[in-house]
Amino acid sequence: MTDQETPKCSHCGSEMKKWGVPADSTWGTEFFWVCFNDDCTYFKRGWDHMWKTQEVKASYRNSVHPTSGTQSPLPCWSYDALKDRIIED
Ligand SMILES: [Zn+2]
C-alpha cells in the first residue's frame, strides 16, 4: 500500500495523514486517512455544530476509509486528540 497516493481532504484540500486504528476496533482496516488540518472548515464547523446540537465541546475530523473510500466523521474532543496515532511515513 506504500505506492498509494495520499488523498486530499475534500473540505480543505490538505493532504490527509494515516491514522492508526485502535487494535480492538471493528473497522476492518489498519488505518484511516484523516485530515489533521486545524483550519479545516469541516473541523472548525464541527465545534459549533456539536455544541448547538449535543452541548458537548467536541468536533470531528474528516476521515476516509482507505479501501472503500467512504468518508466519515472521526470524533475529536480537542485539537491534540488523536494526533498520537498519526503514522508518519
Ligand atoms: Zn480538511
PDB file of the backbone (N, CA, C, O) and the ligand in Angstrom, with CONECT records:
HET     ZN  A 101       1
ATOM      1  N   MET A   1       0.817  -1.213   0.000  1.00  0.00           N
ATOM      2  CA  MET A   1       0.000   0.000   0.000  1.00  0.00           C
ATOM      3  C   MET A   1       0.853   1.267   0.000  1.00  0.00           C
ATOM      4  O   MET A   1       0.319   2.376   0.017  1.00  0.00           O
ATOM      5  N   THR A   2       2.174   1.106  -0.019  1.00  0.00           N
ATOM      6  CA  THR A   2       3.017   2.285   0.120  1.00  0.00           C
ATOM      7  C   THR A   2       3.020   3.152  -1.131  1.00  0.00           C
ATOM      8  O   THR A   2       3.347   4.337  -1.062  1.00  0.00           O
ATOM      9  N   ASP A   3       2.654   2.567  -2.287  1.00  0.00           N
ATOM     10  CA  ASP A   3       2.649   3.373  -3.505  1.00  0.00           C
ATOM     11  C   ASP A   3       1.307   4.065  -3.721  1.00  0.00           C
ATOM     12  O   ASP A   3       1.076   4.700  -4.751  1.00  0.00           O
ATOM     13  N   GLN A   4       0.443   3.932  -2.744  1.00  0.00           N
ATOM     14  CA  GLN A   4      -0.869   4.563  -2.842  1.00  0.00           C
ATOM     15  C   GLN A   4      -0.733   6.080  -2.727  1.00  0.00           C
ATOM     16  O   GLN A   4       0.037   6.584  -1.910  1.00  0.00           O
ATOM     17  N   GLU A   5      -1.467   6.777  -3.529  1.00  0.00           N
ATOM     18  CA  GLU A   5      -1.410   8.231  -3.475  1.00  0.00           C
ATOM     19  C   GLU A   5      -2.124   8.750  -2.232  1.00  0.00           C
ATOM     20  O   GLU A   5      -3.179   8.245  -1.849  1.00  0.00           O
ATOM     21  N   THR A   6      -1.537   9.755  -1.617  1.00  0.00           N
ATOM     22  CA  THR A   6      -2.164  10.343  -0.443  1.00  0.00           C
ATOM     23  C   THR A   6      -3.379  11.149  -0.869  1.00  0.00           C
ATOM     24  O   THR A   6      -3.258  12.063  -1.685  1.00  0.00           O
ATOM     25  N   PRO A   7      -4.538  10.829  -0.335  1.00  0.00           N
ATOM     26  CA  PRO A   7      -5.734  11.589  -0.714  1.00  0.00           C
ATOM     27  C   PRO A   7      -5.723  12.988  -0.101  1.00  0.00           C
ATOM     28  O   PRO A   7      -5.054  13.239   0.901  1.00  0.00           O
ATOM     29  N   LYS A   8      -6.465  13.874  -0.714  1.00  0.00           N
ATOM     30  CA  LYS A   8      -6.597  15.226  -0.169  1.00  0.00           C
ATOM     31  C   LYS A   8      -7.986  15.395   0.422  1.00  0.00           C
ATOM     32  O   LYS A   8      -8.972  14.851  -0.076  1.00  0.00           O
ATOM     33  N   CYS A   9      -8.030  16.160   1.491  1.00  0.00           N
ATOM     34  CA  CYS A   9      -9.300  16.404   2.164  1.00  0.00           C
ATOM     35  C   CYS A   9     -10.255  17.125   1.217  1.00  0.00           C
ATOM     36  O   CYS A   9      -9.874  18.102   0.573  1.00  0.00           O
ATOM     37  N   SER A  10     -11.486  16.649   1.134  1.00  0.00           N
ATOM     38  CA  SER A  10     -12.454  17.258   0.220  1.00  0.00           C
ATOM     39  C   SER A  10     -12.977  18.589   0.755  1.00  0.00           C
ATOM     40  O   SER A  10     -13.665  19.317   0.040  1.00  0.00           O
ATOM     41  N   HIS A  11     -12.654  18.911   2.015  1.00  0.00           N
ATOM     42  CA  HIS A  11     -13.139  20.158   2.613  1.00  0.00           C
ATOM     43  C   HIS A  11     -12.096  21.270   2.576  1.00  0.00           C
ATOM     44  O   HIS A  11     -12.446  22.438   2.410  1.00  0.00           O
ATOM     45  N   CYS A  12     -10.819  20.923   2.728  1.00  0.00           N
ATOM     46  CA  CYS A  12      -9.801  21.975   2.778  1.00  0.00           C
ATOM     47  C   CYS A  12      -8.662  21.752   1.793  1.00  0.00           C
ATOM     48  O   CYS A  12      -7.852  22.656   1.587  1.00  0.00           O
ATOM     49  N   GLY A  13      -8.577  20.584   1.182  1.00  0.00           N
ATOM     50  CA  GLY A  13      -7.553  20.343   0.185  1.00  0.00           C
ATOM     51  C   GLY A  13      -6.198  19.932   0.744  1.00  0.00           C
ATOM     52  O   GLY A  13      -5.255  19.732  -0.022  1.00  0.00           O
ATOM     53  N   SER A  14      -6.078  19.800   2.076  1.00  0.00           N
ATOM     54  CA  SER A  14      -4.812  19.376   2.668  1.00  0.00           C
ATOM     55  C   SER A  14      -4.584  17.890   2.423  1.00  0.00           C
ATOM     56  O   SER A  14      -5.530  17.116   2.272  1.00  0.00           O
ATOM     57  N   GLU A  15      -3.325  17.512   2.386  1.00  0.00           N
ATOM     58  CA  GLU A  15      -3.025  16.086   2.298  1.00  0.00           C
ATOM     59  C   GLU A  15      -3.426  15.424   3.608  1.00  0.00           C
ATOM     60  O   GLU A  15      -3.159  15.946   4.691  1.00  0.00           O
ATOM     61  N   MET A  16      -4.058  14.289   3.494  1.00  0.00           N
ATOM     62  CA  MET A  16      -4.508  13.598   4.697  1.00  0.00           C
ATOM     63  C   MET A  16      -3.363  12.751   5.257  1.00  0.00           C
ATOM     64  O   MET A  16      -2.407  12.426   4.554  1.00  0.00           O
ATOM     65  N   LYS A  17      -3.485  12.407   6.531  1.00  0.00           N
ATOM     66  CA  LYS A  17      -2.461  11.602   7.174  1.00  0.00           C
ATOM     67  C   LYS A  17      -3.031  10.241   7.537  1.00  0.00           C
ATOM     68  O   LYS A  17      -4.230  10.067   7.751  1.00  0.00           O
ATOM     69  N   LYS A  18      -2.098   9.270   7.597  1.00  0.00           N
ATOM     70  CA  LYS A  18      -2.521   7.947   8.057  1.00  0.00           C
ATOM     71  C   LYS A  18      -2.728   7.993   9.555  1.00  0.00           C
ATOM     72  O   LYS A  18      -1.887   8.495  10.302  1.00  0.00           O
ATOM     73  N   TRP A  19      -3.837   7.471   9.975  1.00  0.00           N
ATOM     74  CA  TRP A  19      -4.157   7.435  11.397  1.00  0.00           C
ATOM     75  C   TRP A  19      -4.398   5.976  11.797  1.00  0.00           C
ATOM     76  O   TRP A  19      -5.315   5.329  11.292  1.00  0.00           O
ATOM     77  N   GLY A  20      -3.578   5.476  12.693  1.00  0.00           N
ATOM     78  CA  GLY A  20      -3.635   4.077  13.108  1.00  0.00           C
ATOM     79  C   GLY A  20      -4.902   3.775  13.902  1.00  0.00           C
ATOM     80  O   GLY A  20      -5.190   4.420  14.911  1.00  0.00           O
ATOM     81  N   VAL A  21      -5.631   2.810  13.440  1.00  0.00           N
ATOM     82  CA  VAL A  21      -6.881   2.416  14.083  1.00  0.00           C
ATOM     83  C   VAL A  21      -6.574   1.619  15.355  1.00  0.00           C
ATOM     84  O   VAL A  21      -5.685   0.768  15.338  1.00  0.00           O
ATOM     85  N   PRO A  22      -7.281   1.874  16.443  1.00  0.00           N
ATOM     86  CA  PRO A  22      -7.071   1.076  17.664  1.00  0.00           C
ATOM     87  C   PRO A  22      -7.260  -0.411  17.390  1.00  0.00           C
ATOM     88  O   PRO A  22      -8.125  -0.809  16.610  1.00  0.00           O
ATOM     89  N   ALA A  23      -6.442  -1.221  18.042  1.00  0.00           N
ATOM     90  CA  ALA A  23      -6.403  -2.658  17.757  1.00  0.00           C
ATOM     91  C   ALA A  23      -7.741  -3.361  17.994  1.00  0.00           C
ATOM     92  O   ALA A  23      -8.038  -4.370  17.355  1.00  0.00           O
ATOM     93  N   ASP A  24      -8.546  -2.823  18.915  1.00  0.00           N
ATOM     94  CA  ASP A  24      -9.799  -3.509  19.240  1.00  0.00           C
ATOM     95  C   ASP A  24     -10.967  -3.016  18.388  1.00  0.00           C
ATOM     96  O   ASP A  24     -12.119  -3.324  18.690  1.00  0.00           O
ATOM     97  N   SER A  25     -10.693  -2.269  17.349  1.00  0.00           N
ATOM     98  CA  SER A  25     -11.780  -1.747  16.532  1.00  0.00           C
ATOM     99  C   SER A  25     -12.298  -2.800  15.567  1.00  0.00           C
ATOM    100  O   SER A  25     -11.656  -3.828  15.347  1.00  0.00           O
ATOM    101  N   THR A  26     -13.447  -2.539  15.001  1.00  0.00           N
ATOM    102  CA  THR A  26     -14.052  -3.490  14.059  1.00  0.00           C
ATOM    103  C   THR A  26     -14.170  -2.864  12.677  1.00  0.00           C
ATOM    104  O   THR A  26     -15.037  -3.242  11.888  1.00  0.00           O
ATOM    105  N   TRP A  27     -13.295  -1.905  12.387  1.00  0.00           N
ATOM    106  CA  TRP A  27     -13.413  -1.184  11.120  1.00  0.00           C
ATOM    107  C   TRP A  27     -12.836  -1.943   9.930  1.00  0.00           C
ATOM    108  O   TRP A  27     -13.070  -1.564   8.782  1.00  0.00           O
ATOM    109  N   GLY A  28     -12.087  -3.007  10.191  1.00  0.00           N
ATOM    110  CA  GLY A  28     -11.568  -3.805   9.082  1.00  0.00           C
ATOM    111  C   GLY A  28     -10.457  -3.149   8.303  1.00  0.00           C
ATOM    112  O   GLY A  28     -10.237  -3.478   7.137  1.00  0.00           O
ATOM    113  N   THR A  29      -9.749  -2.222   8.930  1.00  0.00           N
ATOM    114  CA  THR A  29      -8.611  -1.594   8.271  1.00  0.00           C
ATOM    115  C   THR A  29      -7.579  -1.264   9.332  1.00  0.00           C
ATOM    116  O   THR A  29      -7.912  -1.101  10.506  1.00  0.00           O
ATOM    117  N   GLU A  30      -6.312  -1.165   8.910  1.00  0.00           N
ATOM    118  CA  GLU A  30      -5.262  -0.843   9.879  1.00  0.00           C
ATOM    119  C   GLU A  30      -5.139   0.657  10.099  1.00  0.00           C
ATOM    120  O   GLU A  30      -4.629   1.107  11.125  1.00  0.00           O
ATOM    121  N   PHE A  31      -5.610   1.420   9.126  1.00  0.00           N
ATOM    122  CA  PHE A  31      -5.526   2.879   9.265  1.00  0.00           C
ATOM    123  C   PHE A  31      -6.642   3.555   8.497  1.00  0.00           C
ATOM    124  O   PHE A  31      -7.257   2.965   7.609  1.00  0.00           O
ATOM    125  N   PHE A  32      -6.886   4.779   8.848  1.00  0.00           N
ATOM    126  CA  PHE A  32      -7.777   5.647   8.097  1.00  0.00           C
ATOM    127  C   PHE A  32      -6.963   6.825   7.578  1.00  0.00           C
ATOM    128  O   PHE A  32      -5.954   7.199   8.176  1.00  0.00           O
ATOM    129  N   TRP A  33      -7.396   7.402   6.484  1.00  0.00           N
ATOM    130  CA  TRP A  33      -6.869   8.698   6.079  1.00  0.00           C
ATOM    131  C   TRP A  33      -7.649   9.752   6.846  1.00  0.00           C
ATOM    132  O   TRP A  33      -8.879   9.767   6.814  1.00  0.00           O
ATOM    133  N   VAL A  34      -6.931  10.639   7.539  1.00  0.00           N
ATOM    134  CA  VAL A  34      -7.611  11.650   8.352  1.00  0.00           C
ATOM    135  C   VAL A  34      -7.014  13.025   8.054  1.00  0.00           C
ATOM    136  O   VAL A  34      -5.798  13.167   7.930  1.00  0.00           O
ATOM    137  N   CYS A  35      -7.872  14.025   7.940  1.00  0.00           N
ATOM    138  CA  CYS A  35      -7.404  15.399   7.762  1.00  0.00           C
ATOM    139  C   CYS A  35      -7.076  15.976   9.144  1.00  0.00           C
ATOM    140  O   CYS A  35      -7.958  16.122   9.990  1.00  0.00           O
ATOM    141  N   PHE A  36      -5.803  16.299   9.360  1.00  0.00           N
ATOM    142  CA  PHE A  36      -5.395  16.867  10.653  1.00  0.00           C
ATOM    143  C   PHE A  36      -5.111  18.367  10.555  1.00  0.00           C
ATOM    144  O   PHE A  36      -4.397  18.928  11.386  1.00  0.00           O
ATOM    145  N   ASN A  37      -5.667  18.994   9.553  1.00  0.00           N
ATOM    146  CA  ASN A  37      -5.529  20.443   9.423  1.00  0.00           C
ATOM    147  C   ASN A  37      -6.475  21.129  10.425  1.00  0.00           C
ATOM    148  O   ASN A  37      -7.695  20.983  10.346  1.00  0.00           O
ATOM    149  N   ASP A  38      -5.888  21.876  11.364  1.00  0.00           N
ATOM    150  CA  ASP A  38      -6.713  22.531  12.383  1.00  0.00           C
ATOM    151  C   ASP A  38      -7.554  23.660  11.805  1.00  0.00           C
ATOM    152  O   ASP A  38      -8.486  24.132  12.456  1.00  0.00           O
ATOM    153  N   ASP A  39      -7.241  24.094  10.601  1.00  0.00           N
ATOM    154  CA  ASP A  39      -8.027  25.144   9.950  1.00  0.00           C
ATOM    155  C   ASP A  39      -9.054  24.580   8.968  1.00  0.00           C
ATOM    156  O   ASP A  39      -9.722  25.330   8.256  1.00  0.00           O
ATOM    157  N   CYS A  40      -9.169  23.279   8.939  1.00  0.00           N
ATOM    158  CA  CYS A  40     -10.131  22.651   8.030  1.00  0.00           C
ATOM    159  C   CYS A  40     -11.543  23.127   8.367  1.00  0.00           C
ATOM    160  O   CYS A  40     -11.938  23.134   9.533  1.00  0.00           O
ATOM    161  N   THR A  41     -12.296  23.522   7.353  1.00  0.00           N
ATOM    162  CA  THR A  41     -13.644  24.034   7.608  1.00  0.00           C
ATOM    163  C   THR A  41     -14.524  22.980   8.286  1.00  0.00           C
ATOM    164  O   THR A  41     -15.360  23.304   9.130  1.00  0.00           O
ATOM    165  N   TYR A  42     -14.331  21.763   7.918  1.00  0.00           N
ATOM    166  CA  TYR A  42     -15.114  20.663   8.489  1.00  0.00           C
ATOM    167  C   TYR A  42     -14.878  20.550   9.996  1.00  0.00           C
ATOM    168  O   TYR A  42     -15.817  20.436  10.784  1.00  0.00           O
ATOM    169  N   PHE A  43     -13.606  20.583  10.370  1.00  0.00           N
ATOM    170  CA  PHE A  43     -13.211  20.501  11.773  1.00  0.00           C
ATOM    171  C   PHE A  43     -13.671  21.746  12.542  1.00  0.00           C
ATOM    172  O   PHE A  43     -14.174  21.631  13.660  1.00  0.00           O
ATOM    173  N   LYS A  44     -13.501  22.929  11.951  1.00  0.00           N
ATOM    174  CA  LYS A  44     -13.866  24.170  12.629  1.00  0.00           C
ATOM    175  C   LYS A  44     -15.371  24.290  12.823  1.00  0.00           C
ATOM    176  O   LYS A  44     -15.834  24.707  13.884  1.00  0.00           O
ATOM    177  N   ARG A  45     -16.123  23.930  11.810  1.00  0.00           N
ATOM    178  CA  ARG A  45     -17.584  23.984  11.921  1.00  0.00           C
ATOM    179  C   ARG A  45     -18.095  22.981  12.941  1.00  0.00           C
ATOM    180  O   ARG A  45     -19.120  23.210  13.583  1.00  0.00           O
ATOM    181  N   GLY A  46     -17.383  21.870  13.092  1.00  0.00           N
ATOM    182  CA  GLY A  46     -17.814  20.792  13.976  1.00  0.00           C
ATOM    183  C   GLY A  46     -17.992  21.231  15.423  1.00  0.00           C
ATOM    184  O   GLY A  46     -18.897  20.760  16.111  1.00  0.00           O
ATOM    185  N   TRP A  47     -17.118  22.147  15.891  1.00  0.00           N
ATOM    186  CA  TRP A  47     -17.209  22.596  17.282  1.00  0.00           C
ATOM    187  C   TRP A  47     -18.558  23.260  17.547  1.00  0.00           C
ATOM    188  O   TRP A  47     -19.228  22.937  18.528  1.00  0.00           O
ATOM    189  N   ASP A  48     -18.956  24.186  16.675  1.00  0.00           N
ATOM    190  CA  ASP A  48     -20.241  24.876  16.822  1.00  0.00           C
ATOM    191  C   ASP A  48     -21.394  23.896  16.721  1.00  0.00           C
ATOM    192  O   ASP A  48     -22.344  23.924  17.503  1.00  0.00           O
ATOM    193  N   HIS A  49     -21.273  23.030  15.730  1.00  0.00           N
ATOM    194  CA  HIS A  49     -22.352  22.079  15.487  1.00  0.00           C
ATOM    195  C   HIS A  49     -22.567  21.165  16.698  1.00  0.00           C
ATOM    196  O   HIS A  49     -23.702  20.946  17.120  1.00  0.00           O
ATOM    197  N   MET A  50     -21.489  20.643  17.245  1.00  0.00           N
ATOM    198  CA  MET A  50     -21.606  19.727  18.377  1.00  0.00           C
ATOM    199  C   MET A  50     -22.128  20.452  19.611  1.00  0.00           C
ATOM    200  O   MET A  50     -22.901  19.895  20.391  1.00  0.00           O
ATOM    201  N   TRP A  51     -21.695  21.706  19.780  1.00  0.00           N
ATOM    202  CA  TRP A  51     -22.140  22.461  20.947  1.00  0.00           C
ATOM    203  C   TRP A  51     -23.630  22.762  20.843  1.00  0.00           C
ATOM    204  O   TRP A  51     -24.356  22.644  21.830  1.00  0.00           O
ATOM    205  N   LYS A  52     -24.090  23.146  19.663  1.00  0.00           N
ATOM    206  CA  LYS A  52     -25.501  23.504  19.472  1.00  0.00           C
ATOM    207  C   LYS A  52     -26.408  22.291  19.540  1.00  0.00           C
ATOM    208  O   LYS A  52     -27.518  22.371  20.068  1.00  0.00           O
ATOM    209  N   THR A  53     -25.943  21.165  19.008  1.00  0.00           N
ATOM    210  CA  THR A  53     -26.826  20.010  18.924  1.00  0.00           C
ATOM    211  C   THR A  53     -26.681  19.060  20.106  1.00  0.00           C
ATOM    212  O   THR A  53     -27.655  18.425  20.509  1.00  0.00           O
ATOM    213  N   GLN A  54     -25.472  18.951  20.670  1.00  0.00           N
ATOM    214  CA  GLN A  54     -25.266  17.958  21.726  1.00  0.00           C
ATOM    215  C   GLN A  54     -24.769  18.564  23.028  1.00  0.00           C
ATOM    216  O   GLN A  54     -24.674  17.876  24.045  1.00  0.00           O
ATOM    217  N   GLU A  55     -24.445  19.884  22.995  1.00  0.00           N
ATOM    218  CA  GLU A  55     -23.884  20.563  24.152  1.00  0.00           C
ATOM    219  C   GLU A  55     -22.634  19.881  24.687  1.00  0.00           C
ATOM    220  O   GLU A  55     -22.441  19.760  25.897  1.00  0.00           O
ATOM    221  N   VAL A  56     -21.814  19.450  23.788  1.00  0.00           N
ATOM    222  CA  VAL A  56     -20.506  18.930  24.179  1.00  0.00           C
ATOM    223  C   VAL A  56     -19.430  19.698  23.429  1.00  0.00           C
ATOM    224  O   VAL A  56     -19.605  20.089  22.275  1.00  0.00           O
ATOM    225  N   LYS A  57     -18.307  19.902  24.120  1.00  0.00           N
ATOM    226  CA  LYS A  57     -17.180  20.556  23.470  1.00  0.00           C
ATOM    227  C   LYS A  57     -16.377  19.497  22.738  1.00  0.00           C
ATOM    228  O   LYS A  57     -15.460  18.888  23.289  1.00  0.00           O
ATOM    229  N   ALA A  58     -16.741  19.297  21.501  1.00  0.00           N
ATOM    230  CA  ALA A  58     -16.078  18.288  20.687  1.00  0.00           C
ATOM    231  C   ALA A  58     -16.282  18.660  19.225  1.00  0.00           C
ATOM    232  O   ALA A  58     -17.101  19.517  18.891  1.00  0.00           O
ATOM    233  N   SER A  59     -15.536  18.012  18.381  1.00  0.00           N
ATOM    234  CA  SER A  59     -15.703  18.214  16.951  1.00  0.00           C
ATOM    235  C   SER A  59     -15.382  16.888  16.283  1.00  0.00           C
ATOM    236  O   SER A  59     -15.332  15.845  16.934  1.00  0.00           O
ATOM    237  N   TYR A  60     -15.169  16.942  14.992  1.00  0.00           N
ATOM    238  CA  TYR A  60     -14.760  15.721  14.315  1.00  0.00           C
ATOM    239  C   TYR A  60     -13.928  16.108  13.108  1.00  0.00           C
ATOM    240  O   TYR A  60     -14.071  17.185  12.530  1.00  0.00           O
ATOM    241  N   ARG A  61     -13.065  15.190  12.758  1.00  0.00           N
ATOM    242  CA  ARG A  61     -12.202  15.403  11.607  1.00  0.00           C
ATOM    243  C   ARG A  61     -12.682  14.540  10.455  1.00  0.00           C
ATOM    244  O   ARG A  61     -13.285  13.484  10.649  1.00  0.00           O
ATOM    245  N   ASN A  62     -12.401  15.013   9.260  1.00  0.00           N
ATOM    246  CA  ASN A  62     -12.803  14.284   8.067  1.00  0.00           C
ATOM    247  C   ASN A  62     -11.902  13.061   7.894  1.00  0.00           C
ATOM    248  O   ASN A  62     -10.679  13.198   7.864  1.00  0.00           O
ATOM    249  N   SER A  63     -12.479  11.886   7.781  1.00  0.00           N
ATOM    250  CA  SER A  63     -11.676  10.686   7.583  1.00  0.00           C
ATOM    251  C   SER A  63     -12.198   9.890   6.394  1.00  0.00           C
ATOM    252  O   SER A  63     -13.381   9.938   6.057  1.00  0.00           O
ATOM    253  N   VAL A  64     -11.288   9.165   5.778  1.00  0.00           N
ATOM    254  CA  VAL A  64     -11.624   8.361   4.601  1.00  0.00           C
ATOM    255  C   VAL A  64     -11.119   6.942   4.809  1.00  0.00           C
ATOM    256  O   VAL A  64      -9.960   6.730   5.167  1.00  0.00           O
ATOM    257  N   HIS A  65     -11.986   5.986   4.584  1.00  0.00           N
ATOM    258  CA  HIS A  65     -11.594   4.578   4.655  1.00  0.00           C
ATOM    259  C   HIS A  65     -10.701   4.270   3.451  1.00  0.00           C
ATOM    260  O   HIS A  65     -11.085   4.557   2.318  1.00  0.00           O
ATOM    261  N   PRO A  66      -9.508   3.688   3.677  1.00  0.00           N
ATOM    262  CA  PRO A  66      -8.531   3.545   2.583  1.00  0.00           C
ATOM    263  C   PRO A  66      -8.962   2.607   1.469  1.00  0.00           C
ATOM    264  O   PRO A  66      -8.535   2.797   0.330  1.00  0.00           O
ATOM    265  N   THR A  67      -9.776   1.617   1.740  1.00  0.00           N
ATOM    266  CA  THR A  67     -10.154   0.706   0.660  1.00  0.00           C
ATOM    267  C   THR A  67     -11.516   1.048   0.048  1.00  0.00           C
ATOM    268  O   THR A  67     -11.684   0.960  -1.168  1.00  0.00           O
ATOM    269  N   SER A  68     -12.466   1.430   0.862  1.00  0.00           N
ATOM    270  CA  SER A  68     -13.788   1.731   0.315  1.00  0.00           C
ATOM    271  C   SER A  68     -13.904   3.183  -0.142  1.00  0.00           C
ATOM    272  O   SER A  68     -14.752   3.507  -0.973  1.00  0.00           O
ATOM    273  N   GLY A  69     -13.047   4.063   0.404  1.00  0.00           N
ATOM    274  CA  GLY A  69     -13.128   5.468   0.050  1.00  0.00           C
ATOM    275  C   GLY A  69     -14.277   6.213   0.718  1.00  0.00           C
ATOM    276  O   GLY A  69     -14.546   7.370   0.395  1.00  0.00           O
ATOM    277  N   THR A  70     -14.948   5.554   1.642  1.00  0.00           N
ATOM    278  CA  THR A  70     -16.076   6.170   2.329  1.00  0.00           C
ATOM    279  C   THR A  70     -15.608   7.246   3.296  1.00  0.00           C
ATOM    280  O   THR A  70     -14.692   7.020   4.086  1.00  0.00           O
ATOM    281  N   GLN A  71     -16.232   8.407   3.235  1.00  0.00           N
ATOM    282  CA  GLN A  71     -15.896   9.475   4.167  1.00  0.00           C
ATOM    283  C   GLN A  71     -16.768   9.355   5.400  1.00  0.00           C
ATOM    284  O   GLN A  71     -17.965   9.081   5.310  1.00  0.00           O
ATOM    285  N   SER A  72     -16.147   9.567   6.563  1.00  0.00           N
ATOM    286  CA  SER A  72     -16.937   9.562   7.789  1.00  0.00           C
ATOM    287  C   SER A  72     -16.296  10.497   8.804  1.00  0.00           C
ATOM    288  O   SER A  72     -15.088  10.727   8.763  1.00  0.00           O
ATOM    289  N   PRO A  73     -17.107  11.042   9.721  1.00  0.00           N
ATOM    290  CA  PRO A  73     -16.557  11.931  10.739  1.00  0.00           C
ATOM    291  C   PRO A  73     -15.873  11.149  11.847  1.00  0.00           C
ATOM    292  O   PRO A  73     -16.429  10.182  12.369  1.00  0.00           O
ATOM    293  N   LEU A  74     -14.663  11.571  12.203  1.00  0.00           N
ATOM    294  CA  LEU A  74     -13.933  10.932  13.293  1.00  0.00           C
ATOM    295  C   LEU A  74     -14.024  11.848  14.513  1.00  0.00           C
ATOM    296  O   LEU A  74     -13.443  12.933  14.506  1.00  0.00           O
ATOM    297  N   PRO A  75     -14.741  11.432  15.560  1.00  0.00           N
ATOM    298  CA  PRO A  75     -14.941  12.307  16.720  1.00  0.00           C
ATOM    299  C   PRO A  75     -13.630  12.721  17.369  1.00  0.00           C
ATOM    300  O   PRO A  75     -12.687  11.934  17.457  1.00  0.00           O
ATOM    301  N   CYS A  76     -13.585  13.964  17.819  1.00  0.00           N
ATOM    302  CA  CYS A  76     -12.361  14.569  18.284  1.00  0.00           C
ATOM    303  C   CYS A  76     -12.718  15.519  19.419  1.00  0.00           C
ATOM    304  O   CYS A  76     -13.569  16.388  19.230  1.00  0.00           O
ATOM    305  N   TRP A  77     -12.111  15.388  20.574  1.00  0.00           N
ATOM    306  CA  TRP A  77     -12.517  16.186  21.721  1.00  0.00           C
ATOM    307  C   TRP A  77     -11.561  17.330  22.037  1.00  0.00           C
ATOM    308  O   TRP A  77     -11.833  18.134  22.930  1.00  0.00           O
ATOM    309  N   SER A  78     -10.446  17.411  21.315  1.00  0.00           N
ATOM    310  CA  SER A  78      -9.549  18.558  21.470  1.00  0.00           C
ATOM    311  C   SER A  78      -8.698  18.662  20.218  1.00  0.00           C
ATOM    312  O   SER A  78      -8.711  17.766  19.373  1.00  0.00           O
ATOM    313  N   TYR A  79      -7.950  19.768  20.099  1.00  0.00           N
ATOM    314  CA  TYR A  79      -7.113  19.948  18.910  1.00  0.00           C
ATOM    315  C   TYR A  79      -6.025  18.886  18.834  1.00  0.00           C
ATOM    316  O   TYR A  79      -5.614  18.483  17.746  1.00  0.00           O
ATOM    317  N   ASP A  80      -5.559  18.434  20.001  1.00  0.00           N
ATOM    318  CA  ASP A  80      -4.460  17.468  20.002  1.00  0.00           C
ATOM    319  C   ASP A  80      -4.923  16.020  20.074  1.00  0.00           C
ATOM    320  O   ASP A  80      -4.124  15.098  19.910  1.00  0.00           O
ATOM    321  N   ALA A  81      -6.197  15.825  20.318  1.00  0.00           N
ATOM    322  CA  ALA A  81      -6.709  14.462  20.420  1.00  0.00           C
ATOM    323  C   ALA A  81      -6.452  13.714  19.121  1.00  0.00           C
ATOM    324  O   ALA A  81      -6.517  14.298  18.039  1.00  0.00           O
ATOM    325  N   LEU A  82      -6.171  12.468  19.224  1.00  0.00           N
ATOM    326  CA  LEU A  82      -5.966  11.545  18.099  1.00  0.00           C
ATOM    327  C   LEU A  82      -4.602  11.688  17.432  1.00  0.00           C
ATOM    328  O   LEU A  82      -4.180  10.800  16.691  1.00  0.00           O
ATOM    329  N   LYS A  83      -3.916  12.784  17.685  1.00  0.00           N
ATOM    330  CA  LYS A  83      -2.659  13.014  16.964  1.00  0.00           C
ATOM    331  C   LYS A  83      -1.563  12.033  17.360  1.00  0.00           C
ATOM    332  O   LYS A  83      -0.596  11.860  16.617  1.00  0.00           O
ATOM    333  N   ASP A  84      -1.696  11.387  18.519  1.00  0.00           N
ATOM    334  CA  ASP A  84      -0.691  10.407  18.928  1.00  0.00           C
ATOM    335  C   ASP A  84      -0.767   9.130  18.105  1.00  0.00           C
ATOM    336  O   ASP A  84       0.101   8.265  18.223  1.00  0.00           O
ATOM    337  N   ARG A  85      -1.777   9.006  17.288  1.00  0.00           N
ATOM    338  CA  ARG A  85      -1.900   7.801  16.464  1.00  0.00           C
ATOM    339  C   ARG A  85      -1.567   8.053  14.996  1.00  0.00           C
ATOM    340  O   ARG A  85      -1.779   7.179  14.156  1.00  0.00           O
ATOM    341  N   ILE A  86      -1.055   9.220  14.684  1.00  0.00           N
ATOM    342  CA  ILE A  86      -0.668   9.526  13.305  1.00  0.00           C
ATOM    343  C   ILE A  86       0.534   8.662  12.921  1.00  0.00           C
ATOM    344  O   ILE A  86       1.503   8.561  13.673  1.00  0.00           O
ATOM    345  N   ILE A  87       0.459   8.049  11.758  1.00  0.00           N
ATOM    346  CA  ILE A  87       1.572   7.247  11.254  1.00  0.00           C
ATOM    347  C   ILE A  87       2.332   8.086  10.225  1.00  0.00           C
ATOM    348  O   ILE A  87       1.821   8.362   9.140  1.00  0.00           O
ATOM    349  N   GLU A  88       3.551   8.487  10.574  1.00  0.00           N
ATOM    350  CA  GLU A  88       4.372   9.253   9.633  1.00  0.00           C
ATOM    351  C   GLU A  88       5.167   8.289   8.766  1.00  0.00           C
ATOM    352  O   GLU A  88       5.762   7.338   9.274  1.00  0.00           O
ATOM    353  N   ASP A  89       5.179   8.527   7.475  1.00  0.00           N
ATOM    354  CA  ASP A  89       5.941   7.651   6.569  1.00  0.00           C
ATOM    355  C   ASP A  89       7.413   7.987   6.587  1.00  0.00           C
ATOM    356  O   ASP A  89       8.200   7.351   5.886  1.00  0.00           O
TER     357      ASP A  89
HETATM  358 ZN    ZN A 101      -9.665  19.077   5.855  1.00  0.00          ZN2+
END
